[in-house]
């Protein structure tokens, strides 16, 4: 039909615009966040772009759900505003006739979001964790950034390097402070380099510098000048191999049905269901009252999505803590939203008939 073809065309165009806008906003915020972490020395600068890519994969399911919801809402709201829905109702069609084309548009998006949430997103989360763990396990000097203070693995030593070469092997103007057993040691040096021992241990060899030893509370220090001075670099302990629940594959969650795994599983299953339900919810919410204005519909729609999203997080937490069983929590919230959608459809389709009957009886 003509109206349905126009609806599909509007939905596709709006979905592309909405998704592109949301994706650009997400990339911008991720870039700012990861650049700040890289500047603070918490992640490697070479890992910024991969981490942004993995984060983008993780948020794609949420962006797809929002895209479907906003596209359907805006398209039908425009139809009400331009009086196209009046022509549709005058031709004998009801609001329920929009269910089929809307579901036909939302079903492929829900399928893609489900595949990403169940398969791709856990893989991306594992890759992101590996990138950050590899940086965290590097030696002290490998994590030092020029012009910034950096704490050692054992938290008792602080490095400051003014200059580093591209290979991170030669350093200039080094400052090291270390506190152990109530004693303070300060080492300053003009240059330094990395040295590997045959047994695999690594040392930072400082050249042409001074060492101050003493108690800072008593202001009693001893000065020692040196030509070469070695500091042993402490490697980090290997990270545990157990992944966090969000990074576990879906099959592993099914094989080990602990409360935390079931909570994560319910969240992943709810992604494609939420895409379909939010598309259906947008149909009755799009009915616009000209006296109230367009902004009220958008505010109500936004509150509905935020409430539904927060309730999904609460249900996931209840399942993870054992307060709610997976057999109930996996469907109870979605069933409640489906019931609300049915009530809204019933009100939208029966209220004009009640009004017509009242007008006929008064006449």
HUHU-V126780 format. One record per backbone hydrogen bond with DSSP energy under -1.0 kcal/mol. CO is the residue of the C=O (numbers start at 0). NH is the residue of the N-H. E is the energy in kcal/mol with one decimal. If there is no record, write none. Layout:
# HUHU-V126780
CO;NH;E / CO;NH;E
This chain:
# HUHU-V126780
0;4;-2.3 / 1;5;-2.4 / 2;6;-2.3 / 3;7;-2.5 / 4;8;-2.3 / 5;9;-2.4 / 6;10;-2.8 / 7;11;-2.5 / 8;12;-2.2 / 9;13;-2.8 / 10;14;-2.6 / 11;15;-2.1 / 12;16;-1.8 / 13;17;-3.0 / 14;18;-2.6 / 15;19;-2.1 / 16;20;-2.2 / 17;21;-2.7 / 18;22;-2.7 / 19;23;-2.2 / 20;24;-2.2 / 21;25;-2.4 / 22;26;-2.6 / 23;27;-2.4 / 24;28;-2.3 / 25;29;-2.4 / 26;30;-2.5 / 27;31;-2.2 / 28;32;-2.3 / 29;33;-2.8 / 30;34;-2.2 / 31;35;-1.9 / 32;36;-1.8 / 33;37;-2.5 / 34;38;-2.5 / 35;39;-1.5 / 36;41;-2.5 / 37;40;-1.3 / 43;46;-1.3 / 44;47;-1.2 / 46;50;-2.2 / 47;51;-2.2 / 48;52;-2.2 / 49;53;-2.5 / 50;54;-2.3 / 51;55;-2.1 / 52;56;-1.8 / 53;57;-1.7 / 54;58;-1.6 / 58;62;-2.3 / 59;63;-2.6 / 60;64;-2.0 / 61;65;-2.4 / 62;66;-2.4 / 63;67;-2.3 / 64;68;-2.2 / 65;69;-2.8 / 66;70;-2.5 / 67;71;-2.3 / 68;72;-2.1 / 69;73;-2.8 / 70;74;-2.2 / 71;75;-2.2 / 72;76;-2.1 / 73;77;-2.0 / 74;78;-1.6 / 75;79;-2.0 / 76;80;-2.4 / 77;81;-2.4 / 78;83;-2.1 / 78;84;-1.4 / 79;82;-1.3 / 82;86;-1.1 / 83;87;-1.9 / 84;88;-2.8 / 85;89;-2.4 / 86;90;-1.2 / 87;92;-1.5 / 88;91;-1.7 / 93;96;-1.2 / 94;97;-1.6 / 95;98;-1.6 / 97;101;-1.9 / 98;102;-2.7 / 99;103;-2.3 / 100;104;-1.5 / 101;105;-2.4 / 102;106;-2.6 / 105;109;-2.8 / 106;110;-2.3 / 107;111;-2.3 / 108;112;-2.6 / 109;113;-2.2 / 110;114;-2.2 / 111;115;-2.4 / 112;116;-2.5 / 113;117;-2.4 / 114;118;-2.4 / 114;119;-1.3 / 115;120;-3.9 / 118;122;-1.1 / 119;123;-2.4 / 120;124;-2.3 / 121;125;-2.0 / 122;126;-2.3 / 123;127;-2.3 / 124;128;-2.1 / 125;129;-2.3 / 126;130;-2.2 / 127;131;-1.9 / 128;132;-2.4 / 129;133;-2.6 / 130;134;-1.5 / 131;135;-2.0 / 132;136;-1.6 / 134;137;-1.1 / 139;142;-1.1 / 144;147;-1.7 / 149;158;-3.1 / 155;178;-2.1 / 156;151;-3.1 / 157;176;-2.1 / 158;149;-2.2 / 159;174;-2.7 / 160;146;-3.3 / 162;171;-2.0 / 164;167;-1.5 / 168;193;-1.2 / 169;164;-1.9 / 170;191;-1.6 / 171;161;-1.3 / 171;162;-1.5 / 172;161;-1.5 / 173;188;-2.3 / 174;159;-1.8 / 175;186;-3.4 / 176;157;-2.6 / 177;184;-3.2 / 179;182;-2.0 / 182;179;-2.2 / 183;213;-1.6 / 184;177;-3.0 / 185;211;-3.3 / 186;175;-3.0 / 187;209;-2.5 / 188;173;-2.6 / 189;172;-2.9 / 190;206;-2.3 / 191;170;-2.1 / 192;204;-2.7 / 194;202;-2.8 / 196;199;-1.8 / 200;196;-2.9 / 201;232;-2.6 / 202;194;-2.7 / 203;230;-2.0 / 204;192;-1.8 / 205;228;-2.5 / 206;190;-1.2 / 207;189;-1.4 / 208;225;-2.4 / 209;187;-2.5 / 210;223;-2.2 / 211;185;-2.7 / 212;221;-3.3 / 213;183;-3.0 / 214;219;-1.7 / 219;214;-1.6 / 221;212;-2.1 / 223;210;-2.9 / 225;208;-1.9 / 226;207;-1.6 / 228;205;-3.9 / 230;203;-3.2 / 243;246;-1.3 / 244;247;-1.1 / 248;252;-1.7 / 249;253;-2.0 / 250;254;-2.1 / 251;255;-1.6 / 255;257;-2.5 / 257;261;-2.8 / 258;262;-2.1 / 259;263;-2.0 / 260;264;-2.3 / 261;265;-2.4 / 262;266;-1.5 / 263;267;-2.0 / 264;268;-2.5 / 265;269;-1.8 / 268;272;-1.0 / 269;273;-2.5 / 270;274;-1.6 / 271;275;-1.6 / 272;276;-2.6 / 273;277;-2.6 / 274;278;-1.4 / 275;279;-1.9 / 276;280;-2.5 / 277;281;-1.7 / 280;284;-1.6 / 281;285;-1.0 / 283;286;-1.1 / 288;292;-2.4 / 293;297;-1.5 / 294;298;-2.3 / 295;299;-2.6 / 296;300;-2.5 / 297;301;-2.4 / 298;302;-2.5 / 299;303;-2.2 / 300;304;-2.1 / 301;305;-2.5 / 302;306;-2.4 / 303;307;-2.2 / 304;308;-2.8 / 305;309;-2.5 / 306;310;-2.3 / 307;311;-1.9 / 308;312;-1.7 / 309;313;-2.2 / 310;314;-2.7 / 311;315;-2.2 / 312;316;-2.2 / 313;317;-2.4 / 314;318;-2.3 / 315;319;-2.4 / 316;320;-1.8 / 317;322;-1.8 / 317;323;-1.3 / 324;328;-2.9 / 325;329;-2.0 / 327;330;-1.2 / 327;331;-2.3 / 330;334;-2.6 / 331;335;-2.0 / 332;336;-2.2 / 333;337;-2.3 / 334;338;-2.2 / 335;339;-2.1 / 336;340;-2.4 / 337;341;-2.1 / 338;342;-2.1 / 339;343;-2.4 / 340;344;-2.4 / 341;345;-2.3 / 342;346;-2.4 / 343;347;-2.4 / 344;348;-2.0 / 345;349;-1.8 / 346;350;-2.0 / 349;353;-2.0 / 350;354;-2.3 / 351;355;-2.3 / 352;356;-2.6 / 353;357;-2.2 / 354;358;-2.2 / 355;359;-2.3 / 356;360;-2.6 / 357;361;-2.2 / 358;362;-1.6
